[in-house]
Amino acid sequence: MHFIKRIENPVCQISLFSWNGKYIVKFEANQLEQTYKIDQTEIESINEIELIVNEEFIKKVIARFQEMSEDWYSSF
């Protein structure tokens, strides 16, 4: 997997990778992570990924992290 860049965000770490014909957008917060794969043929440039990973999308990812965390801790 080839690291491309980080996308700045104060709440979670966002990393962009290239692997096996896909771009992988990886979100990390505490012990949790979410990954999204985009076929490289579906977009024209890496900059397009930053348009996809916009403020509205990041809010949904953060909400999902909160749900994941609640699920994890309630299972104990």
MODELLER restraints for C-alpha pairs under 7 A, 6 or more apart:
rsr = mdl.restraints
at = mdl.atoms
rsr.add(forms.Gaussian(group=physical.xy_distance, feature=features.Distance(at['CA:1:A'], at['CA:17:A']), mean=6.51, stdev=0.5))
rsr.add(forms.Gaussian(group=physical.xy_distance, feature=features.Distance(at['CA:1:A'], at['CA:18:A']), mean=5.99, stdev=0.5))
rsr.add(forms.Gaussian(group=physical.xy_distance, feature=features.Distance(at['CA:1:A'], at['CA:19:A']), mean=4.89, stdev=0.5))
rsr.add(forms.Gaussian(group=physical.xy_distance, feature=features.Distance(at['CA:2:A'], at['CA:17:A']), mean=5.42, stdev=0.5))
rsr.add(forms.Gaussian(group=physical.xy_distance, feature=features.Distance(at['CA:2:A'], at['CA:18:A']), mean=5.13, stdev=0.5))
rsr.add(forms.Gaussian(group=physical.xy_distance, feature=features.Distance(at['CA:2:A'], at['CA:19:A']), mean=6.31, stdev=0.5))
rsr.add(forms.Gaussian(group=physical.xy_distance, feature=features.Distance(at['CA:3:A'], at['CA:16:A']), mean=6.30, stdev=0.5))
rsr.add(forms.Gaussian(group=physical.xy_distance, feature=features.Distance(at['CA:3:A'], at['CA:17:A']), mean=4.48, stdev=0.5))
rsr.add(forms.Gaussian(group=physical.xy_distance, feature=features.Distance(at['CA:3:A'], at['CA:18:A']), mean=6.55, stdev=0.5))
rsr.add(forms.Gaussian(group=physical.xy_distance, feature=features.Distance(at['CA:4:A'], at['CA:16:A']), mean=5.46, stdev=0.5))
rsr.add(forms.Gaussian(group=physical.xy_distance, feature=features.Distance(at['CA:4:A'], at['CA:17:A']), mean=5.18, stdev=0.5))
rsr.add(forms.Gaussian(group=physical.xy_distance, feature=features.Distance(at['CA:4:A'], at['CA:18:A']), mean=6.86, stdev=0.5))
rsr.add(forms.Gaussian(group=physical.xy_distance, feature=features.Distance(at['CA:5:A'], at['CA:15:A']), mean=5.99, stdev=0.5))
rsr.add(forms.Gaussian(group=physical.xy_distance, feature=features.Distance(at['CA:5:A'], at['CA:16:A']), mean=5.34, stdev=0.5))
rsr.add(forms.Gaussian(group=physical.xy_distance, feature=features.Distance(at['CA:6:A'], at['CA:14:A']), mean=5.68, stdev=0.5))
rsr.add(forms.Gaussian(group=physical.xy_distance, feature=features.Distance(at['CA:6:A'], at['CA:15:A']), mean=4.46, stdev=0.5))
rsr.add(forms.Gaussian(group=physical.xy_distance, feature=features.Distance(at['CA:6:A'], at['CA:16:A']), mean=6.08, stdev=0.5))
rsr.add(forms.Gaussian(group=physical.xy_distance, feature=features.Distance(at['CA:7:A'], at['CA:14:A']), mean=5.26, stdev=0.5))
rsr.add(forms.Gaussian(group=physical.xy_distance, feature=features.Distance(at['CA:7:A'], at['CA:15:A']), mean=6.17, stdev=0.5))
rsr.add(forms.Gaussian(group=physical.xy_distance, feature=features.Distance(at['CA:8:A'], at['CA:14:A']), mean=6.83, stdev=0.5))
rsr.add(forms.Gaussian(group=physical.xy_distance, feature=features.Distance(at['CA:12:A'], at['CA:27:A']), mean=6.45, stdev=0.5))
rsr.add(forms.Gaussian(group=physical.xy_distance, feature=features.Distance(at['CA:12:A'], at['CA:28:A']), mean=5.57, stdev=0.5))
rsr.add(forms.Gaussian(group=physical.xy_distance, feature=features.Distance(at['CA:12:A'], at['CA:29:A']), mean=5.01, stdev=0.5))
rsr.add(forms.Gaussian(group=physical.xy_distance, feature=features.Distance(at['CA:13:A'], at['CA:27:A']), mean=5.62, stdev=0.5))
rsr.add(forms.Gaussian(group=physical.xy_distance, feature=features.Distance(at['CA:13:A'], at['CA:28:A']), mean=5.07, stdev=0.5))
rsr.add(forms.Gaussian(group=physical.xy_distance, feature=features.Distance(at['CA:13:A'], at['CA:29:A']), mean=6.60, stdev=0.5))
rsr.add(forms.Gaussian(group=physical.xy_distance, feature=features.Distance(at['CA:14:A'], at['CA:25:A']), mean=6.94, stdev=0.5))
rsr.add(forms.Gaussian(group=physical.xy_distance, feature=features.Distance(at['CA:14:A'], at['CA:26:A']), mean=5.60, stdev=0.5))
rsr.add(forms.Gaussian(group=physical.xy_distance, feature=features.Distance(at['CA:14:A'], at['CA:27:A']), mean=4.63, stdev=0.5))
rsr.add(forms.Gaussian(group=physical.xy_distance, feature=features.Distance(at['CA:14:A'], at['CA:28:A']), mean=6.56, stdev=0.5))
rsr.add(forms.Gaussian(group=physical.xy_distance, feature=features.Distance(at['CA:15:A'], at['CA:25:A']), mean=5.85, stdev=0.5))
rsr.add(forms.Gaussian(group=physical.xy_distance, feature=features.Distance(at['CA:15:A'], at['CA:26:A']), mean=5.14, stdev=0.5))
rsr.add(forms.Gaussian(group=physical.xy_distance, feature=features.Distance(at['CA:15:A'], at['CA:27:A']), mean=6.62, stdev=0.5))
rsr.add(forms.Gaussian(group=physical.xy_distance, feature=features.Distance(at['CA:16:A'], at['CA:23:A']), mean=6.92, stdev=0.5))
rsr.add(forms.Gaussian(group=physical.xy_distance, feature=features.Distance(at['CA:16:A'], at['CA:24:A']), mean=5.75, stdev=0.5))
rsr.add(forms.Gaussian(group=physical.xy_distance, feature=features.Distance(at['CA:16:A'], at['CA:25:A']), mean=4.75, stdev=0.5))
rsr.add(forms.Gaussian(group=physical.xy_distance, feature=features.Distance(at['CA:16:A'], at['CA:26:A']), mean=6.36, stdev=0.5))
rsr.add(forms.Gaussian(group=physical.xy_distance, feature=features.Distance(at['CA:17:A'], at['CA:23:A']), mean=5.64, stdev=0.5))
rsr.add(forms.Gaussian(group=physical.xy_distance, feature=features.Distance(at['CA:17:A'], at['CA:24:A']), mean=5.00, stdev=0.5))
rsr.add(forms.Gaussian(group=physical.xy_distance, feature=features.Distance(at['CA:17:A'], at['CA:25:A']), mean=6.51, stdev=0.5))
rsr.add(forms.Gaussian(group=physical.xy_distance, feature=features.Distance(at['CA:18:A'], at['CA:24:A']), mean=6.05, stdev=0.5))
rsr.add(forms.Gaussian(group=physical.xy_distance, feature=features.Distance(at['CA:21:A'], at['CA:39:A']), mean=6.25, stdev=0.5))
rsr.add(forms.Gaussian(group=physical.xy_distance, feature=features.Distance(at['CA:21:A'], at['CA:40:A']), mean=5.70, stdev=0.5))
rsr.add(forms.Gaussian(group=physical.xy_distance, feature=features.Distance(at['CA:22:A'], at['CA:37:A']), mean=6.20, stdev=0.5))
rsr.add(forms.Gaussian(group=physical.xy_distance, feature=features.Distance(at['CA:22:A'], at['CA:38:A']), mean=5.42, stdev=0.5))
rsr.add(forms.Gaussian(group=physical.xy_distance, feature=features.Distance(at['CA:22:A'], at['CA:39:A']), mean=4.38, stdev=0.5))
rsr.add(forms.Gaussian(group=physical.xy_distance, feature=features.Distance(at['CA:22:A'], at['CA:40:A']), mean=4.95, stdev=0.5))
rsr.add(forms.Gaussian(group=physical.xy_distance, feature=features.Distance(at['CA:23:A'], at['CA:37:A']), mean=5.69, stdev=0.5))
rsr.add(forms.Gaussian(group=physical.xy_distance, feature=features.Distance(at['CA:23:A'], at['CA:38:A']), mean=5.11, stdev=0.5))
rsr.add(forms.Gaussian(group=physical.xy_distance, feature=features.Distance(at['CA:23:A'], at['CA:39:A']), mean=6.27, stdev=0.5))
rsr.add(forms.Gaussian(group=physical.xy_distance, feature=features.Distance(at['CA:23:A'], at['CA:40:A']), mean=6.07, stdev=0.5))
rsr.add(forms.Gaussian(group=physical.xy_distance, feature=features.Distance(at['CA:24:A'], at['CA:35:A']), mean=6.57, stdev=0.5))
rsr.add(forms.Gaussian(group=physical.xy_distance, feature=features.Distance(at['CA:24:A'], at['CA:36:A']), mean=5.65, stdev=0.5))
rsr.add(forms.Gaussian(group=physical.xy_distance, feature=features.Distance(at['CA:24:A'], at['CA:37:A']), mean=4.56, stdev=0.5))
rsr.add(forms.Gaussian(group=physical.xy_distance, feature=features.Distance(at['CA:24:A'], at['CA:38:A']), mean=6.40, stdev=0.5))
rsr.add(forms.Gaussian(group=physical.xy_distance, feature=features.Distance(at['CA:25:A'], at['CA:35:A']), mean=5.57, stdev=0.5))
rsr.add(forms.Gaussian(group=physical.xy_distance, feature=features.Distance(at['CA:25:A'], at['CA:36:A']), mean=5.16, stdev=0.5))
rsr.add(forms.Gaussian(group=physical.xy_distance, feature=features.Distance(at['CA:25:A'], at['CA:37:A']), mean=6.41, stdev=0.5))
rsr.add(forms.Gaussian(group=physical.xy_distance, feature=features.Distance(at['CA:26:A'], at['CA:33:A']), mean=6.96, stdev=0.5))
rsr.add(forms.Gaussian(group=physical.xy_distance, feature=features.Distance(at['CA:26:A'], at['CA:34:A']), mean=5.83, stdev=0.5))
rsr.add(forms.Gaussian(group=physical.xy_distance, feature=features.Distance(at['CA:26:A'], at['CA:35:A']), mean=4.42, stdev=0.5))
rsr.add(forms.Gaussian(group=physical.xy_distance, feature=features.Distance(at['CA:26:A'], at['CA:36:A']), mean=6.54, stdev=0.5))
rsr.add(forms.Gaussian(group=physical.xy_distance, feature=features.Distance(at['CA:27:A'], at['CA:33:A']), mean=5.45, stdev=0.5))
rsr.add(forms.Gaussian(group=physical.xy_distance, feature=features.Distance(at['CA:27:A'], at['CA:34:A']), mean=5.13, stdev=0.5))
rsr.add(forms.Gaussian(group=physical.xy_distance, feature=features.Distance(at['CA:27:A'], at['CA:35:A']), mean=6.22, stdev=0.5))
rsr.add(forms.Gaussian(group=physical.xy_distance, feature=features.Distance(at['CA:28:A'], at['CA:34:A']), mean=6.61, stdev=0.5))
